[in-house]
Amino acid sequence: KALGSPEGAVAVALYEAVTTGAPVVALVGARVYEVLPRGRLTLPCVRLDPPHLYPSAASGMGRFAWELTVMLHVWSEARTHAAAQAIVSALTAALHVQRLVVTGYTMLDCACEAVDAFSEPDADVPDRVLRHHVALYRLTVQA
């Protein structure tokens, strides 16, 4: 089992789950990023924020557990929120209540806790509105 904190291993597991899931790939192709590329983006796309780490109440029996939260952002240039909602649904199918493979740790739980949707101006194209959805996931892993 791994020593230290699990942020890196969880980030890798999330990225692999999202980028190898056929429903997500069908909707965004390879446009899943941890850091958005410079310049104008090809949309739709997904960005995975770095996980935030908290000690977990699931610790015990000589094993330490952590809770992590991570936000996944979806951007679409579609006229309605439907395209971004479809991508969030595909992300949920890939992650929600799934046992992701987190190297060095045991995945105890992965759940989507909330999804928010926004319409925001596109900084690159005047008069264009982007659909921005943010999904919050909570994961629990144990060493």
C-alpha positions in Angstrom: 0.0 0.0 0.0 1.1 3.6 -0.6 2.5 5.9 2.0 1.6 9.6 2.2 -1.5 11.3 0.8 -3.5 9.9 -2.1 -4.2 13.1 -4.2 -1.9 12.1 -7.1 -3.2 8.5 -7.3 -6.8 9.7 -7.1 -6.2 12.2 -9.9 -4.7 9.5 -12.1 -7.7 7.1 -11.4 -10.2 9.8 -12.2 -8.5 10.8 -15.4 -8.2 7.2 -16.5 -11.9 6.4 -15.7 -13.0 9.5 -17.6 -10.8 9.2 -20.7 -11.3 5.4 -21.2 -15.1 5.5 -20.8 -16.8 5.1 -24.2 -19.7 7.5 -23.4 -17.4 10.3 -22.4 -15.1 9.8 -25.3 -18.0 9.7 -27.7 -19.1 13.2 -26.5 -15.7 15.0 -26.0 -13.1 12.9 -27.7 -9.7 13.5 -26.2 -10.6 16.9 -24.8 -10.3 16.0 -21.2 -7.8 18.2 -19.4 -6.2 18.7 -16.0 -4.9 22.1 -17.3 -6.7 23.9 -20.1 -4.5 24.5 -23.1 -3.7 28.1 -24.1 -5.7 29.7 -26.8 -9.2 29.1 -28.0 -10.6 25.8 -26.9 -12.3 23.3 -29.1 -15.6 22.6 -27.3 -17.1 20.6 -25.7 -14.4 19.8 -23.2 -13.9 18.6 -19.6 -11.4 19.9 -17.0 -10.6 17.9 -13.8 -9.6 20.1 -10.9 -7.0 18.8 -8.5 -8.5 16.8 -5.6 -8.8 18.5 -2.2 -7.9 16.2 0.7 -9.5 15.7 4.2 -9.0 13.1 6.9 -11.9 10.7 6.9 -14.1 9.3 9.7 -13.7 5.9 7.9 -10.3 5.5 9.5 -9.9 2.7 11.9 -8.7 -0.8 12.6 -5.1 0.5 12.0 -5.9 1.8 8.5 -6.1 5.5 7.7 -8.7 6.9 5.3 -9.1 10.1 3.4 -12.0 11.9 1.8 -11.3 13.9 -1.3 -13.4 16.2 -3.3 -12.9 17.1 -6.9 -14.7 19.3 -9.3 -15.2 18.4 -13.0 -16.0 21.3 -15.3 -17.8 20.8 -18.6 -18.0 23.5 -21.2 -20.2 23.5 -24.3 -21.0 26.1 -26.9 -24.4 24.6 -27.7 -27.5 26.9 -27.6 -29.0 24.9 -24.6 -27.6 23.1 -21.6 -28.6 19.7 -23.0 -25.2 18.9 -24.5 -23.3 19.8 -21.3 -25.9 17.8 -19.3 -25.3 14.7 -21.5 -21.6 15.0 -20.8 -22.2 15.3 -17.1 -24.4 12.2 -17.3 -21.6 10.3 -19.1 -19.2 11.4 -16.4 -21.6 10.2 -13.7 -21.9 6.8 -15.4 -18.1 6.6 -15.4 -17.6 7.7 -11.8 -20.6 7.6 -9.5 -20.7 4.6 -7.2 -17.9 3.0 -9.2 -14.9 1.3 -7.6 -12.0 3.1 -9.3 -8.6 1.6 -9.3 -6.5 3.9 -7.1 -2.9 2.6 -7.1 -1.8 2.0 -3.5 -5.2 2.6 -2.0 -8.6 0.9 -1.6 -11.5 2.9 -3.0 -14.4 2.9 -0.5 -16.7 5.3 -2.2 -17.1 7.7 -5.2 -20.3 9.8 -5.4 -21.5 12.8 -7.3 -22.8 15.2 -4.7 -23.9 18.2 -6.7 -24.1 19.6 -10.2 -24.4 23.3 -11.0 -25.1 24.8 -14.4 -24.1 28.3 -15.6 -24.4 30.4 -18.8 -21.4 32.6 -19.2 -19.9 34.9 -21.9 -17.1 33.4 -24.0 -14.0 35.5 -23.5 -12.7 34.6 -26.9 -15.8 35.2 -29.0 -18.0 38.2 -28.3 -21.7 37.6 -28.3 -21.3 33.9 -27.7 -22.5 32.2 -24.6 -21.0 29.1 -23.1 -22.7 26.5 -21.1 -20.6 25.6 -18.0 -21.5 22.7 -15.7 -19.6 21.9 -12.6 -20.0 18.4 -11.0 -18.7 17.9 -7.4 -17.5 14.4 -6.5 -16.6 13.1 -3.1 -14.3 10.0 -2.9 -13.2 8.0 0.1 -10.0 6.0 -0.1 -8.2 3.9 2.5 -4.5 3.0 2.8 
